[in-house]
Amino acid sequence: MSVTDSSINRVPNYELLDPDVRLMMQVRQGNAAAYEELVKKYERRVISFLEHLVSKDAAEDLAQDVFLRVFRARETYEPGARFSTWLFTIMHNVASNAIRKISRKMEINIAADPTKSGAMPMESIAISASGQMPTRQMDSREAQDIVRAAIQSLNERQRMAVLLSKFEGLSYQEIADAMELTPQAVKSLLSRARNNLKEILEPYVQAGILPDPSQHPPQD
Amino acid sequence: MSSSKPENETDTDPLNEELVAYLDGELPPDRNEEIERRLSVDPDYRQQLRNLEKTWEFLDVLPKSEPTSSFTKSTMELLVSSLEQQKQKSPAFAWRRWLAFTIVPIAVLATSYWITRQVRMGPYNELIHELPMIENFDVYRKVDLNLDFVKKLADDSDMANFLPKSQKLNQSEDPKEHENALKAMPEDQLRDLQAKQVQYRDLSEAEKQRLQRFHQLLISQPNVDQLYASMRSFYEWLKTLEVEQQTKLLIEEDTDKKYIIFQKLREDLTQVDQLQESDFTAFSQWVKELAEKFGKKIASQSNDLARRIRDTNLRQRILKSFAENDESAVRAYLLIVQPGPGNELQTEYKDLKSRLSETGQKIMGEDPQVQFRFIRQMLARPQIDPSTLESFYFEELTPEEQDELDRLSPELMRKRVYELYMRRKLWIVPQRPGDMR
């Protein structure tokens, strides 16, 4: 949902506009119940997000890390944006650190055992897309695997931007705030990301293998 | 039905950017109208839009995750536990356990109490409460939280010979004392501590708890001061090692084996430390001459040689250096080729030996394996000119890497740039980079 309002030129009063900012201000004052409410409110979104951005196994631990950082940062918190934008900034940092650690581990594993291939699942999927494309329509789990692999094949920044745009409905400005980029950079990042996704998923779309999204409305 | 046009689109096509922004509702009204006008007349453009839309919609097949039912509760408990650790000693374990089995409101009450307290403590709060951990977490990590290994170090009578300095462990749990210690701290020391605080914050909660447990275990030992002094000395000594040598020691988990490696390294290094400046000069000269003699020949075998390197990134870097620089090719060759029938440099090893000081000749020994190790050690101890490091930083590191380095303290940054230089230019590669931080 877009929050742009051309009639407002000054910095919006987020404390007034965003109930979660008000909750966070209470956390800043030392209100633990407000903190718990924020955790409850955002846990699902944060875990989902980290699952797609990093990995399913690590998502809950990382989500706890995110919430602990929210708590630790309460003293310096200033309501300069929607609460969710601020939360996603923290999440971005936590996820980036985790991804770096994982890729370092992968490097070491590959170096230690040359028989282990570091191949992404997308590689095998891409091969089947060009060569042995299955003719039946896939079930939802297989479709999920393909989409998950397509998202994983994006670089970290593109993945982050896609997740914020697609699943969090953030505007370019809000994504820019969360990722510390300019809105123009977000525009170009998302354009590249969506093109990459198109390239990967199009063979499945054209062969009619992925379930028709119009027949499978998005799950909430 | 397929359209060839979208296939030819480049990643940075501004029209495509506009189309994506149009789909996202991010265009101003006039640009919106322009896109719509084009869509109404251009079927390929319409197809491109449909394809983008469809692939975007497919992302909806991803399910939303359900957190485990106890997520909020365990997060609150983790918070309480993390706050509690700043204050409580280990006997509070029973209290934590009790907490774990109580309902959330109790956790909330406890949290509320702590939050109020924390808010009052101001910006140095974390530093005050976690002072011993922030001061020592890197020291603890370098001994892999292995108290048996620390005990072995403390029992080592030779340790005293190379102890750089000894410090006492801050065992106090009293925030007031921590606060006073911080107030008395010189400014530069405080800045270093704050840099460490940032690193400490990045550790996972599980790791912090492991460190905390080790700290408690350490202070419960009757000879804690002696253990801490040994550990600290080991840490300082470790810093003088090259990355590869550090890694060798740090990756070993078995206490006895780790200790044997430590003794061996100490012995080797004591030997290499005895070398004279003329030995290092002779070595550099020897490498230069080899480059003139064999550089091109070695470079021509670069593919075969590099195949022996399993690490793909390292292989790429070595291949690049083979292609660019004869001396680098020789350095890589010396690093890769183990002594044996295929090693044509046996005669050259003898030549090198003849140029060294008496000590150097003794260390290099007769055994080709020892000679090979000696040469690798010499390769791993280059004195890198600061200006070389500076141009490496500016010219060869990516902006992201530079950003990451800029965030470190100057000392850590220099160390990291040096490590990167070693890895990329001289192929001295830590096997577990995560440990080298």
Interface residues (C-beta under 8 A of the other chain):
Chain A: S2 V27 R28 Q29 G30 N31 A32 A33 Y35 E36 V39 K40 E43 R44 I47 S48 E51 H52 K56 A59 E60 D61 A63 Q64 D65 F67 L68 F71 R72 R74 E75 N97 K101 R104 K105 E107 I108 I110 A111 A112 P114 S140 A143 Q144 V147 R148 I151 V162 S165 K166 F167 S171 Y172 K187 S188 L190 S191 R192 R194 N195 N196 L197 K198 L201 E202 Y204 V205 Q206 L210 P211 P213 S214 H216 P217 P218 Q219 D220
Chain B: M1 S2 P6 E9 D11 T12 D13 N16 E17 L19 V20 A21 D24 G25 E26 N51 L52 K54 T55 W56 E57 F58 L59 D60 V61 L62 P63 K64 S65 E66 P67 T68 F71 T72 S74 T75 M76 L78 L79 S82 V104 V108 L109 T111 S112 I115 T116 Q118 V119 G122 P123 N125 E126 R201 D202 S204 E205 A206 R310 D311 T312 N313 L314 Q431 R432 P433 G434
